[in-house]
Amino acid sequence: MYFTVLVNKYRTYVRQAGFVVSLFCFLVSCSDSDKVLATVGEAELTEGDAYVLMKHRGLDFNNKEELKAFVAEWCNEEVYRQELQEKHPKEWKLVQLRSESYSGDLAQYYLEEIHVRKLLDTVVSDAELQTYYDVHQDEFLLNDYIVKALYLKIPKELDFKEEEVHINYLLKNDKDLAEINSFAKLYAQDYYFDDSTWIYFDDLAKDIPLEKYNVDNIVLNRTKTYFSDDKHWYFLNVIDYKLKDEAPPLEFLKDRIRSIIVSQRLNDIREKNEAKLLKELKKKHEINIRL
């Protein structure tokens, strides 16, 4: 038996579709270990280098299979590099030149991101959120219901009627929620309730066998129902909903809109400061052009 605890001590899902702000996130720290994982000729792959490279590519250094595959790939690439360098020096020179050109592009990207981060204000006021929401509501029309609801999943062998779960989940009395919470802590295999937060119905119901039921009717009728399959009892109480093709309330979109606004600021700063940054950097480095 397991019990998932995230919001109000119980499971919840947060779905933020669409826009996500991308800030400078390249890993600059790594393992202190210099243990050599592989060698090809005189070239070495250390644990520290492997950790950084794998993190940068979204791989898990602690996953043995992913680490094994990465090391094998590194060895293959190093074989190609060394063979080209030894047998075809002209082509190897071209590889080096192209690598240096690419490293310049990467250096520009990371320096600009570091510079922009220092200038970026990530605080977004409630007034800014409200203004953006009022102007852009059509961009946020729902393609799924969002609801406020109670959901409980328990093993089928439990005598829930003895605990009056089938009564308490209706939330008709003030004491009912406390009773359901206490029961869920002991027996629930899944439980959700947060009457202050909207959740996509699909996210809430992804573990509920609703194939035989009309989802539209369940939501639109604010259904309070319970049913079973071979292993579990499911209790569902839809307290409130927002229709598909409507704009959800601002509270549901705050994080998403905040990300959009910060991203717009980021782009504005980047556009305004790119030339200025390059000018400042050129003053620090001696440049001689001989044509």
C-alpha positions in Angstrom: 0.0 0.0 0.0 1.2 3.5 -0.8 0.0 7.0 -0.1 1.0 9.9 -2.2 1.5 13.2 -0.4 2.0 16.5 -2.2 -0.6 19.2 -1.7 -2.5 19.7 1.6 -0.7 16.4 2.5 -2.4 14.7 -0.4 -1.6 14.0 -4.0 -2.2 16.7 -6.6 -1.3 17.3 -10.2 -0.1 20.6 -11.6 -0.4 20.9 -15.4 1.2 23.9 -17.0 0.7 23.5 -20.8 2.6 25.5 -23.3 5.1 28.2 -22.6 8.1 27.6 -20.3 10.9 30.2 -19.8 14.3 28.9 -20.8 17.1 30.5 -18.7 20.8 29.6 -18.5 20.9 26.2 -16.9 24.1 24.6 -18.2 25.7 22.5 -15.5 28.9 24.1 -14.3 29.6 21.9 -11.4 30.5 18.2 -11.5 31.8 15.4 -9.5 35.2 15.9 -7.9 36.3 12.5 -8.9 39.0 12.1 -11.5 38.5 8.4 -11.8 39.1 7.3 -15.4 36.2 5.5 -16.9 37.6 4.7 -20.3 40.7 5.4 -22.5 41.2 5.4 -26.2 44.9 5.7 -26.9 46.1 8.6 -24.7 42.6 10.1 -24.5 40.8 9.7 -21.1 37.2 10.0 -20.0 37.0 10.8 -16.3 34.0 10.5 -14.1 33.8 14.3 -13.7 33.7 14.9 -17.5 31.2 12.1 -18.0 29.0 13.6 -15.3 29.0 17.0 -16.9 28.4 15.8 -20.4 25.6 13.4 -19.5 23.8 16.0 -17.4 24.0 18.4 -20.3 22.4 15.8 -22.6 19.7 14.9 -20.1 21.2 11.6 -19.1 21.4 10.1 -15.6 24.9 9.5 -14.5 23.7 7.2 -11.7 21.8 5.0 -14.1 24.2 2.2 -14.9 22.7 1.4 -18.3 22.8 5.0 -19.4 26.3 5.4 -18.2 27.5 2.3 -19.9 25.9 3.4 -23.2 27.4 6.9 -22.9 30.9 5.5 -22.3 30.6 3.2 -25.3 29.5 6.1 -27.5 32.4 8.2 -26.2 34.8 5.4 -27.1 33.4 5.1 -30.6 33.6 8.8 -31.2 37.2 9.0 -30.0 38.2 6.2 -32.3 36.8 8.2 -35.2 38.6 11.3 -34.1 42.0 9.6 -33.7 41.7 7.7 -36.9 40.9 10.8 -38.9 43.7 12.8 -37.2 46.2 10.0 -38.0 45.2 9.1 -41.6 43.6 12.2 -43.0 45.2 15.4 -41.4 43.6 17.8 -43.9 40.1 16.6 -43.0 41.1 16.7 -39.4 42.1 20.3 -39.7 38.7 21.1 -41.1 37.1 19.3 -38.1 39.2 21.4 -35.8 38.2 24.7 -37.6 34.5 23.8 -37.5 34.7 22.9 -33.9 36.4 26.2 -33.0 33.7 28.0 -35.0 30.9 26.1 -33.1 32.6 26.8 -29.7 32.5 30.5 -30.5 28.7 30.3 -31.0 28.3 28.4 -27.8 30.5 30.9 -25.9 28.4 33.8 -27.3 25.2 32.0 -26.1 26.4 31.4 -22.6 28.0 34.8 -22.1 24.8 36.5 -23.3 22.7 34.3 -21.0 24.9 35.1 -18.0 24.7 38.8 -18.8 20.9 38.7 -19.4 20.3 36.9 -16.1 21.9 39.7 -14.2 19.6 42.2 -15.8 16.4 40.2 -15.7 13.6 41.0 -13.2 11.6 37.9 -12.5 9.1 39.5 -10.2 5.7 39.9 -11.9 3.0 41.8 -10.0 -0.6 40.8 -9.7 -1.6 43.8 -11.7 0.6 42.7 -14.6 -0.8 39.2 -14.5 -4.4 40.5 -14.5 -3.6 42.9 -17.4 -2.1 40.1 -19.5 -5.0 37.8 -18.7 -7.6 40.3 -19.7 -6.0 41.0 -23.0 -5.1 37.5 -24.0 -7.9 35.3 -22.7 -8.5 33.8 -26.2 -5.0 32.3 -26.1 -5.9 30.2 -23.0 -9.2 28.5 -24.1 -9.5 25.1 -22.4 -9.4 21.9 -24.4 -10.3 19.8 -21.3 -12.4 20.4 -18.3 -10.8 21.7 -15.2 -12.4 20.8 -11.9 -12.3 21.0 -8.1 -13.0 17.6 -6.8 -12.4 14.8 -4.3 -11.0 11.5 -5.4 -10.3 8.4 -3.3 -9.0 5.0 -4.3 -9.0 2.1 -1.8 -8.5 -1.7 -1.9 -11.7 -3.5 -2.7 -11.5 -5.8 0.4 -11.9 -2.8 2.8 -15.4 -2.4 4.4 -15.8 1.2 3.5 -19.4 1.3 4.7 -18.4 0.5 8.2 -16.2 3.6 8.1 -19.1 5.5 6.4 -16.7 6.5 3.5 -19.7 6.4 1.1 -21.3 9.1 3.2 -18.4 11.2 4.2 -17.0 11.6 0.6 -20.1 13.6 -0.2 -18.8 16.4 2.0 -22.2 17.4 3.2 -21.1 18.2 6.8 -18.1 20.0 8.2 -16.7 16.9 9.8 -16.9 14.8 6.7 -13.6 16.0 5.2 -11.7 15.3 8.5 -13.1 11.8 8.5 -12.1 11.2 4.9 -8.6 12.6 5.5 -8.1 10.3 8.5 -9.3 7.3 6.5 -7.2 8.1 3.5 -4.0 8.4 5.6 -4.5 4.8 6.7 -6.0 3.1 3.6 -5.9 5.1 0.4 -3.9 4.0 -2.5 -4.6 7.3 -4.1 -6.3 10.4 -2.8 -6.8 13.9 -4.0 -8.6 16.9 -2.5 -7.8 20.6 -2.8 -10.8 22.8 -3.1 -8.7 25.9 -3.6 -6.9 24.7 -6.8 -8.2 23.8 -10.2 -7.0 20.6 -11.8 -7.5 19.2 -15.3 -10.0 16.4 -15.1 -7.9 14.2 -17.3 -5.0 14.5 -14.9 -7.3 13.7 -11.9 -9.0 10.8 -13.6 -6.0 9.2 -15.3 -6.0 6.3 -12.8 -9.8 6.0 -12.7 -11.5 3.4 -15.0 -14.1 5.6 -16.6 -14.3 3.7 -19.9 -18.0 2.8 -19.3 -19.0 6.3 -18.2 -19.7 9.5 -20.0 -17.1 12.0 -18.8 -19.1 15.0 -20.0 -22.1 13.9 -17.9 -19.9 13.2 -14.9 -18.4 16.7 -15.0 -21.3 18.8 -16.1 -23.6 17.1 -13.5 -21.1 17.6 -10.7 -21.4 13.9 -10.2 -20.9 12.2 -6.8 -20.4 8.6 -7.4 -18.5 5.5 -6.4 -17.9 2.2 -8.2 -15.4 -0.7 -8.3 -13.3 -2.9 -10.6 -11.7 -6.2 -9.7 -9.2 -4.7 -7.2 -10.4 -1.2 -6.0 -13.2 1.1 -5.0 -13.2 4.5 -6.5 -15.0 7.6 -5.0 -15.4 10.7 -7.1 -17.1 14.0 -6.0 -16.9 16.8 -8.6 -17.5 20.0 -6.7 -17.1 22.6 -9.5 -15.9 22.8 -13.1 -15.0 25.1 -15.9 -16.2 24.3 -19.4 -14.1 23.3 -22.4 -13.5 26.2 -24.9 -13.7 28.7 -22.0 -10.8 30.7 -20.6 -9.9 29.2 -17.2 -9.7 31.5 -14.1 -6.6 33.6 -13.6 -5.5 31.6 -10.6 -5.2 28.6 -12.8 -3.0 30.4 -15.3 -0.8 32.6 -13.0 2.4 30.4 -13.3 2.0 30.1 -17.1 1.4 33.9 -17.6 4.3 34.7 -15.3 6.5 32.5 -17.4 5.3 34.3 -20.6 5.9 37.8 -19.2 9.4 36.9 -17.9 10.2 35.3 -21.2 9.2 38.5 -23.0 11.4 40.5 -20.7 14.2 38.1 -21.4 13.9 38.6 -25.2 13.7 42.3 -24.9 16.8 42.5 -22.8 18.6 40.2 -25.2 17.7 42.3 -28.2 18.7 45.5 -26.5 22.0 44.3 -25.0 23.5 41.9 -27.6 25.4 44.6 -29.5 26.3 46.4 -26.2 27.8 43.3 -24.7 29.9 42.6 -27.8 31.2 46.2 -27.8 32.2 45.9 -24.1 34.0 42.5 -24.7 35.9 43.8 -27.7 37.4 46.5 -25.5 38.9 43.8 -23.2 40.5 41.8 -26.0 43.1 42.9 -28.5 41.9 42.5 -32.0 44.2 42.7 -35.1 42.8 42.3 -38.6 45.3 42.0 -41.4 43.7 42.0 -44.9 
